[in-house]
Amino acid sequence: MQTNKKVKITPLGGLHEIGKNLTVFEYENDILILDCGLAFPDEDMPGVDMVIPDITYLEKHKNRIRGIVLTHGHEDHIGAIPYVLKQFNVPIYGTKLTLGILKYKLQEHGILNSTKLNVINPGESFKLGEMKVEYIRSNHSIADAVAVAIHTPAGVILHTGDFKIDTTPIDGSMIDLARIGELGKKGILALMSDSTNAERPGFTMSERTVGKTFDHIFEGCEKRIFVATFASNIHRVQQIINAAVKFGRKVAVSGRSMENVLSAAIELGYMKIPKNTLIDIDEIGRYPKEKLVIITTGSQGEPMAALSRMAFSGHKKANIEEGDLVIISASPIPGNEKAISNVINELLKHGAEVVYEALADVHVSGHACQEELKIILSLANPRYFIPVHGEYKHLYAHKELARTVGIPNKNILLLENGKQVELSYKEAKITGTVPAGRVLVDGLGVGDVGNIVLRDRKHLSEDGLIVVVVAIDREGHQVVSGPDIISRGFVYVRESEDLMGEMREIAMDTVNMCLDKNALDWNTIKTKLRNEVGGFIFNKTKRKPMILPVIMDV
């Protein structure tokens, strides 16, 4: 359908990065938000708990927002919702399991009762202003994932969400390729498609292949078995439980997120667990080790997750012992490789046998590889193509794939977070840029840790801290006590007495010089101390610790 009407798309997260997915769709006076996720901090963000999108643009236009539409229940797609809802409360739409998982998050933040949650099944549609949203059944590493077709007067925009084409899914429901093909024949204005595995050739293996691996490992095993996986991958958890039942083992679960997701999945009927299979983690001492399977969080090496605490003997209920078997059923999220390696090393030191992706097929991806991406591109046959969800290299690889199936280069748009694109049948053009940075969450603080604080934390972690304490009689123009030098993370005082003594002399000379010149402004003295002591330390050690002068007026 050819029309001159226009629809605007603004990604606020998920491009040139992994995670933090949030895309804004606008038609005239209506705004629809697709997904609202978080990202995990990298090594340049010491002390930060999570990263969420900057929603400044949405706050300015909150009266036009008709709802938040969710594709599935992973943290990188729903994790920021509690923080966003505190800025503006709008209805949320999602599948049964997605909203079941989200309820636990909203409950923890105390906003469940004030939030309107609308369950939408695959195949159903609903209106948000002038836009109609259609859910299309999909496959991913979590149940109830959907692709979303947004029907606007300007044309249809198809967003795949995270997906793969699994012809033998655990729940028996394959991605609805027929509906995508049907929409493609009628005409799709733009396709936005998952680029995570765009560099990988071939097809992604079916989730069922992991079940066969579990059966093979469990058969004849006389060890206590620990399996670490993503809490949200209920199909994986179901297969672990199936293998445990098959070989006569009881199952205990450890990790708050694992317990929450399992409760939601059982309550909503997404998992089938025979009676008397699940036991409380407190009960594991009552059973022989060869009759136990413990499913746990921590497959990414997170320091506070259950597996890490078990590996470092910090878990109250179940620590790793010699002779245990640990299966890590996940692949590292980029940036987590070192953390996972540390946990594996610690597990091996305890005498455990460790099985991970490099050694056996204990994990398959939830994202489509190149051949599956080409199938979707061919079926959808869009006028415009926008690769999403991935770093720049993934988006670029997806662009090259699109060219091989015949999409003209001029109709492929490589966007950035914050870039607004306006689409009509006749043209696609960038119309502006909006704020789309990172908001850092540290404890209860949201956005109060900025680049300057991060810089200081990094500085402290790399070079340490020197505190110069001095008491001055302002009226008498003399030093009453000090300067005292306190070192933290720079040098050990007792082993560096000469250096500390020289620092004291430099500090004393600097203060006296300021007093002699009647420079009694505390900021002036602090700046001089910082420069003189810092310069001396650098000349002596070639290091730059943070210098913190403390002046007391006596």
Buried (B, 14 or more C-beta within 10 A) or exposed (E): EEEEBBBBBBBBBBBBBBBBBBBBBBBBEBBBBBBBBBBBBEEEBBEBBBBBBBBBBBEEBEEBBBBBBBBBBBBBBBBBBBBBBEEBBBBBBBBBBBBBBBBBBBEEEEBBEEBEBEBBEBEEEBEBBBBBBBBBBBBBBBBBBBBBBBBBEBBBBBBBBBBBBBEEBBBEBBBBBEBBBEBBEEBBBBBBBBBBBBBBEEBBBBBBEBBEBBBEBBEEBEBBBBBBBBBBBBBBBBBBBBBBBEBEBBBBBBBEBBBBBBBBBBEBEBBEBEEEBBBEBEEBEEBEBEBBBBBBBBBBBBEEBBBBBBBBEEBEBBBBBEEBBBBBBBBBBEBBEEBBEBBBEBBBEBEBBBBBBEEBBBBBBBBBBBBBBBBBBBBBBBBBBBBBBBBBEBBBBBBBBBBEBEBEEEBBBBBEBBBBBBBBBEEBEEEEEBBBBBBBBBEEEBEEBEEEBBEEBBBBEEBBBBBBBBBBEEEEEEBEEBBBBBBBEBBEEEEBEEBBEBBBEBBBEBBEEBBEEEBBEBEEBBEBBBEBBBEBBEEEBEEBBBBBBBBEEE
